[in-house]
Amino acid sequence: MRRELAKWAQQAHDLSQRYAAGLIPASRASLRYEHHRDPPGRLACAAAGTGRQPGAVWISKAD
């Protein structure tokens, strides 16, 4: 929500990213963040060679 508001403020009022972030308030890093989702089969392909189920976690016992 804040990113959309900051982007709108930047475009509508010709503001810099720094100034828009100060108005919202939000960090500039959070305004620049872009989520990148892994391809759907990537985890399954990586786990296929291990014999474990996709998403399984291996926890070793600490000595």
TORPA-4810 file (N, C-alpha, C, O; in nm, 3 decimals):
<nodes>
NODE_1_0.082_-0.119_0.000_0.000_0.000_0.000_0.087_0.126_0.000_0.061_0.220_-0.074_M
NODE_2_0.191_0.126_0.084_0.278_0.244_0.092_0.356_0.265_-0.038_0.378_0.378_-0.081_R
NODE_3_0.398_0.153_-0.098_0.472_0.166_-0.224_0.385_0.228_-0.332_0.429_0.315_-0.407_R
NODE_4_0.260_0.181_-0.341_0.169_0.237_-0.442_0.143_0.385_-0.416_0.138_0.465_-0.509_E
NODE_5_0.126_0.421_-0.290_0.102_0.561_-0.254_0.223_0.647_-0.288_0.209_0.757_-0.342_L
NODE_6_0.342_0.598_-0.257_0.463_0.672_-0.288_0.481_0.688_-0.439_0.519_0.794_-0.487_A
NODE_7_0.454_0.580_-0.512_0.466_0.586_-0.658_0.368_0.687_-0.717_0.402_0.763_-0.808_K
NODE_8_0.245_0.686_-0.665_0.146_0.783_-0.712_0.192_0.925_-0.682_0.182_1.012_-0.768_W
NODE_9_0.241_0.949_-0.561_0.287_1.082_-0.523_0.401_1.128_-0.613_0.406_1.244_-0.654_A
NODE_10_0.493_1.037_-0.642_0.606_1.070_-0.730_0.557_1.113_-0.868_0.603_1.213_-0.922_Q
NODE_11_0.465_1.036_-0.923_0.418_1.064_-1.059_0.326_1.186_-1.064_0.338_1.270_-1.153_Q
NODE_12_0.234_1.195_-0.970_0.135_1.302_-0.974_0.194_1.438_-0.943_0.152_1.540_-0.998_A
NODE_13_0.293_1.441_-0.854_0.347_1.570_-0.809_0.493_1.589_-0.847_0.559_1.681_-0.799_H
NODE_14_0.545_1.500_-0.933_0.683_1.509_-0.981_0.782_1.519_-0.864_0.865_1.609_-0.858_D
NODE_15_0.769_1.424_-0.771_0.855_1.422_-0.653_0.968_1.321_-0.671_0.958_1.227_-0.749_L
NODE_16_1.076_1.343_-0.598_1.184_1.245_-0.596_1.143_1.129_-0.506_1.054_1.141_-0.422_S
NODE_17_1.211_1.016_-0.524_1.182_0.900_-0.440_1.213_0.931_-0.294_1.139_0.889_-0.205_Q
NODE_18_1.320_1.002_-0.270_1.359_1.037_-0.133_1.252_1.124_-0.066_1.216_1.101_0.050_R
NODE_19_1.201_1.222_-0.138_1.100_1.311_-0.080_0.968_1.236_-0.058_0.903_1.255_0.045_Y
NODE_20_0.929_1.152_-0.152_0.805_1.074_-0.138_0.816_0.978_-0.020_0.720_0.960_0.054_A
NODE_21_0.933_0.917_-0.002_0.953_0.825_0.110_0.942_0.899_0.243_0.893_0.843_0.341_A
NODE_22_0.987_1.022_0.247_0.977_1.102_0.370_0.834_1.142_0.401_0.798_1.157_0.517_G
NODE_23_0.753_1.160_0.299_0.614_1.199_0.321_0.528_1.083_0.371_0.434_1.106_0.448_L
NODE_24_0.557_0.960_0.330_0.467_0.846_0.354_0.455_0.811_0.503_0.338_0.809_0.543_I
NODE_25_0.544_0.786_0.587_0.687_0.760_0.580_0.717_0.614_0.551_0.648_0.523_0.598_P
NODE_26_0.821_0.593_0.472_0.867_0.458_0.437_1.014_0.468_0.400_1.061_0.573_0.355_A
NODE_27_1.086_0.359_0.418_1.226_0.360_0.379_1.235_0.351_0.227_1.150_0.290_0.162_S
NODE_28_1.339_0.411_0.172_1.355_0.405_0.027_1.381_0.263_-0.020_1.344_0.226_-0.131_R
NODE_29_1.446_0.183_0.064_1.473_0.043_0.027_1.341_-0.033_0.009_1.329_-0.115_-0.082_A
NODE_30_1.244_-0.008_0.095_1.116_-0.077_0.082_1.040_-0.029_-0.041_0.961_-0.104_-0.097_S
NODE_31_1.062_0.094_-0.082_0.996_0.144_-0.203_1.058_0.082_-0.328_0.988_0.060_-0.427_L
NODE_32_1.187_0.053_-0.324_1.256_-0.005_-0.440_1.245_-0.156_-0.447_1.273_-0.214_-0.551_R
NODE_33_1.205_-0.222_-0.338_1.202_-0.368_-0.332_1.108_-0.427_-0.437_0.995_-0.380_-0.453_Y
NODE_34_1.156_-0.529_-0.507_1.073_-0.604_-0.603_1.082_-0.751_-0.568_1.192_-0.807_-0.563_E
NODE_35_0.969_-0.813_-0.545_0.966_-0.954_-0.510_0.987_-1.037_-0.635_0.924_-1.012_-0.738_H
NODE_36_1.076_-1.137_-0.626_1.100_-1.228_-0.737_1.070_-1.369_-0.691_1.140_-1.423_-0.605_H
NODE_37_0.967_-1.428_-0.746_0.924_-1.562_-0.708_1.003_-1.665_-0.788_1.025_-1.648_-0.908_R
NODE_38_1.045_-1.773_-0.720_1.115_-1.881_-0.788_1.019_-1.954_-0.881_0.898_-1.959_-0.854_D
NODE_39_1.070_-2.010_-0.989_0.982_-2.090_-1.076_0.919_-2.205_-0.998_0.984_-2.257_-0.907_P
NODE_40_0.796_-2.246_-1.029_0.723_-2.344_-0.948_0.793_-2.478_-0.931_0.783_-2.538_-0.824_P
NODE_41_0.863_-2.528_-1.032_0.923_-2.660_-1.021_1.065_-2.662_-0.969_1.123_-2.770_-0.957_G
NODE_42_1.121_-2.549_-0.938_1.261_-2.542_-0.899_1.291_-2.624_-0.773_1.388_-2.700_-0.771_R
NODE_43_1.211_-2.609_-0.669_1.234_-2.682_-0.545_1.215_-2.831_-0.566_1.294_-2.911_-0.514_L
NODE_44_1.114_-2.870_-0.640_1.089_-3.012_-0.666_1.205_-3.073_-0.743_1.244_-3.187_-0.716_A
NODE_45_1.261_-3.001_-0.839_1.373_-3.053_-0.917_1.497_-3.066_-0.829_1.572_-3.163_-0.843_C
NODE_46_1.520_-2.973_-0.741_1.636_-2.977_-0.653_1.624_-3.093_-0.554_1.724_-3.157_-0.522_A
NODE_47_1.504_-3.119_-0.506_1.483_-3.225_-0.408_1.476_-3.363_-0.473_1.491_-3.463_-0.403_A
NODE_48_1.452_-3.370_-0.603_1.438_-3.500_-0.671_1.565_-3.584_-0.661_1.557_-3.706_-0.649_A
NODE_49_1.679_-3.521_-0.665_1.804_-3.594_-0.658_1.839_-3.640_-0.518_1.929_-3.723_-0.502_G
NODE_50_1.773_-3.590_-0.416_1.806_-3.624_-0.278_1.722_-3.739_-0.224_1.758_-3.799_-0.124_T
NODE_51_1.611_-3.770_-0.289_1.522_-3.875_-0.240_1.428_-3.827_-0.131_1.350_-3.905_-0.077_G
NODE_52_1.435_-3.699_-0.100_1.346_-3.642_0.002_1.228_-3.572_-0.064_1.232_-3.541_-0.183_R
NODE_53_1.125_-3.548_0.013_1.009_-3.475_-0.037_1.045_-3.327_-0.055_1.123_-3.273_0.024_Q
NODE_54_0.988_-3.261_-0.156_1.012_-3.118_-0.171_0.967_-3.044_-0.044_0.859_-3.069_0.009_P
NODE_55_1.049_-2.956_0.001_1.018_-2.878_0.120_1.063_-2.944_0.248_1.045_-2.888_0.356_G
NODE_56_1.122_-3.065_0.239_1.171_-3.131_0.359_1.293_-3.058_0.413_1.372_-3.003_0.337_A
NODE_57_1.308_-3.060_0.544_1.420_-2.992_0.608_1.507_-3.096_0.677_1.457_-3.182_0.749_V
NODE_58_1.638_-3.088_0.656_1.732_-3.179_0.720_1.792_-3.108_0.839_1.856_-3.004_0.824_W
NODE_59_1.772_-3.162_0.956_1.826_-3.102_1.078_1.925_-3.199_1.137_1.891_-3.313_1.169_I
NODE_60_2.048_-3.154_1.152_2.151_-3.242_1.209_2.162_-3.216_1.359_2.138_-3.106_1.407_S
NODE_61_2.198_-3.321_1.430_2.210_-3.312_1.575_2.343_-3.245_1.610_2.448_-3.284_1.560_K
NODE_62_2.338_-3.145_1.695_2.459_-3.077_1.739_2.531_-3.163_1.842_2.468_-3.216_1.934_A
NODE_63_2.661_-3.177_1.828_2.738_-3.257_1.923_2.784_-3.175_2.040_2.850_-3.227_2.130_D
</nodes>
